[in-house]
């Protein structure tokens, strides 16, 4: 209950800060929706339409109610409901980030375990070098290089977009979506799996040196069973990193979707900020904050399942 109440307080703090920050920036929300050529009557009508003529406390009450009910209002730029804009872009972002996240995590965990079991070998040195290299290059640089090589010089993948124009029909539509998302997914997997491999390798090296692993080997346990015991003991930090990585990859979609011109949430976020689209920007930051709080709360509950000591409050020592 303490965790739940704490999460609610954090979410409310996000809502308050989100409301304040977008109203103290230079220009305010009227800068976007009001043209200097408009007549005073037209300006007054638009201000009333967007609720900007109300006192600040009334705006805040309406804002909190809308955020908590996911009613984000109408976009200044597109004049469409913000939720409709998000819903139309969400499938592309989920496919992109979900696929790359699963692939990079699975590949990184597998390679990290292999590197921990092969101490001092070429495989371990390759994992250490690959992880360091993946952290050294900015994501947009790697993605631009891949786009230049495999979409321009060697046209294996499309240069831009989430779907062909005109879109195909039937089964061809599925393969067309895969074709457009393949290079972005590959780029995110390359950029992410090295960090996973390094993290898992370090955890497993420490776990494999513990006394209970030495005892398991002395009892004649198979290598697979020994590795499973070691991996089971490091599941708690792995779950933490898995869940806390989700909000990060969503915000990282801003770069990927911009480079590959994908119709997704990340590109929508950067367009709404650059265009001073306050309803869309507020909705995007609120959803990112909500996702972060939710992932932290889910991680707390999963600890109880993975590590029974969390139910009794006993130390991990």
N, C-alpha and C positions, 0 to 999 in steps of 0.2 A: 504493500500500500504506500509506503514511503517513496518507492521508486515511481509509482503511478502519479502520486501527487506532485513529486518533483518534476516529472515530465510535463504535467499540465501547467505548472508555473513557468517552466522554460518556454513552452509554447505560447503562453500569454505574453511573456516578455518579448518574444519574437514578433508577435502581432503589434505590440505597442511601438517597438522600435521601427518596424516596417512602416507604420502609419506616420511616425514623426519624420523619419529620414526623407521620405518622398515629398514632404511638405516644407522642408527647410532648404531644399536645393534651390539654386538661383532660377528664377523664372516661374517656378510653381507649375501646377498642372494647366493653368490657363494659357501658357505659352504655346502649347501644342494645338489646342482646339480653337483658338481665337486668331483670326486673321486681322491685321491692321485695317484692311479694307472693309471689314464688316461694319454695318451700322450699329449704333448703340442698342437699338431694339434687338437686333440679331445676336449681339454679344450677351445681352441680358437673358435672352431665351436659351442660349446654349449653356450659360452658367447655371441657370435653373434646372436645365435638363440633366446636367451632370451632378447636381446637388452641391455645387461649389458656393452657393449663396447662403448656405446654412451656417450657423455657428459651429465652431470647431468641435465642441463636445458632442453636438448632434451628428456631425460627420463621423466622429470616432465611434459612436454607438452603432451607427449604420454599418460602418466599416467592419467592426468586430463581428457583428451578426452575419454579414456577408461572407467574411473569411471562414468562420466556423461552420457555415452551411454550404461552403464552396460555391457561393453565388458571387462571382468576381466582376460582375458588371459588363459593360460594353467597351471594346477596345477603341481608343481614340483614332488609331490609324486605319483599321479595317471596318469600323462601325459594325462589327459582328460581336456576339457574346464571347467573352474571353474563354469561357469553358468550352465553347464550340471550337475555337481555335486550338486550344490545348488537346481536345479529344481527337481532332483531325490529324494532329501531328504525333500523338502519343504512340500509335502502333509502330511507326518508323523508328522512334527512339528506343522503344522496348526491344524491338528486333535487333537493332544495332548494338545497344549496350548489354542486353541480356545474353546474346550469343557470344560477344567478345569477352564478357565477364566470366561466363562458364568456361569457355575455352582457355582463357589465360590462367584462371585459378586452377583448373584441372591439370593443365600442362605444367604450371609452375609447381604445384604440389608434388606431382609425379617426378619431375626433374629434381626437385629439392630433396626428396627422399632418396633418390638414386645417388645424388651427390654426397649425402650424409653417409651412405653405406660404402662409398668409394673414396674414403679419405686419402689424400695424397696422390690421387690418380689424375689422368688427363681430364676426365669428366668433371671432377670437382673444380679444377682450374678453369675449365671452360665455363662452368656455371658462374663462378666468381667474376670472371672477365665479362661474360655476357650481361650479368646484372649491373656491373659498373658502367658498361657502355650504354645500356638502356636508360640509365639515369642521367647520362651525360648529354644526350641530345634532346632538344625541345621537340615536343610531339608534332607541332606544325611543320617543322623542318623535315622530319622523317616522312610525314604524310605527303608533303609536297614532292619529295624525291620519288616516292612510290607512285604518285599520280603522274609525274613526268615520265617515269620509266615504263609503267605498265598501262598507261592510258593514252599517252601521247606518242612516245617513241615506238612502243610495242602495244598496239591497241587491243589489249586483252579485256580491258574493263572500260566502262563509260567514263567520260571526263567529269560529268556532273549529274545531279538529279537523283531522285528516288525511284523513278519509273520512266519508261520510254514514252515519248509523245509521237503519235497517239498511243495510248496504252493498249497492250494486247489483251486478249480475252481467254478465259478458260485456264487450262494448265500452263499455257505460255505466260500468263501473268505472274504465276508463282516463280517460274524460272527467271523472269525478267527482274522481279524484286530481289532474288538471290544474287543475280548478276550485278545489280547496282550496289548492293550492300557488301559484296564479297571483299573488295579492296579496303573499305573503311574498317570492316571487322578484322581483316588480316593486320592492318596497321595497328589497331588498338591491342590486338593479341601480342604482337611483337613488342610493343612498348610496355606491356604490363606483366607478362609472364616472368621476366627476369627478376623483378622485385619479389614476386611470390616465391620463386625458386630460392633466392637468397634467404628470405625470411624462414621458409620451411627448413631449409638446410641447417640454419643456425639452431632452430628449435630442436630438430632431430638429433643433431650432434650432441647437444647437451643432454637430451633424454636418453640416448643410447649409452651414455657414460654413467647413468645412475645405478645404484646398487641393485634395485629390483630387476633391472635388465640383465646385470651380471648373474643374478640368481636364476633368472629364467634361462639363460644360456647354460648355466651349470646343471639345471634340471633336464637339459636335452630338448628344450622347445625348438621347434622348427624355425628357420629364419623368418618365414612369413608371419608366424605367431609372435615372434619377438618384435618385429617391425610394427605389427598391429598394436601391441602393448605400448610401445614407445609413442606411436602416433596418437593413441587414445589419450595419453597423458598430456598431450599438447593441443588437444582439441579446443580448450577454452580460449587461449589467445588466438587461435585460428578463426574461431567463430567471431571474436571481436573484430578482427581485421576484415573478415568477409562482410559483415554487416556495416561496419563503418566505412567500407570502401564504396558502398552503393551511392550515397550522396555525392561522393567525390567524382565518380564516373559520370553521374548525371551532369554536374557542372563542367566536367571535362568534355562533354558532348558539344559544348559551345564551339570549341576549336574544330573538332572533327566535322561537325555538320556544316560549319562555315567553309572549311577547306573543300569538302566534297559537295557543297551546295545541296545538302539534304533537307527535306521538308520535315524538320523535327523540333523537339522542345528546346534544344540548345540554341538553334538558330533563331527561334522565336524569342528567346530571352535576350539575345544580343540585339535583335531588331527592335524590341520594345524599349530597351534601355537607350539605344542610340536615337530612337525616334521620340523619346520622352513620353512613351505610352504608359502612363502611370497605372491604370487598372491592370494591364498585362504584366508590367514589371512587379507590382505588388503581389499579384497572384503567383508569379514564378518564384519569387523569393520566399513567399509563404509556404509554397509546396516543397521547396528545397529544405526549409527549416522543419516542416512537418515530417518529411522523410527522414531527416537526421534524428529527430527525437524518437520517432517510431522505431528506427533501427536500433538505437541504444536500448530502448525498452524491451524489444524482442530479444536482444542479446542477453539482457539480465534474466529473462525467463528461460532462455535456452541453457544458461549456466546450470540451472537446477537439474535439467535433464542430463546434461553431459557430465557434470561433476557433482556427485551426491553430497560432497562436503559443503556445497553452497547452501544446502537445505538446513544444515545444522550450524552453519556459521563457523565451522572449524577452519583452522589455518591450513594452508596447502603445504606447510613444512612438515 
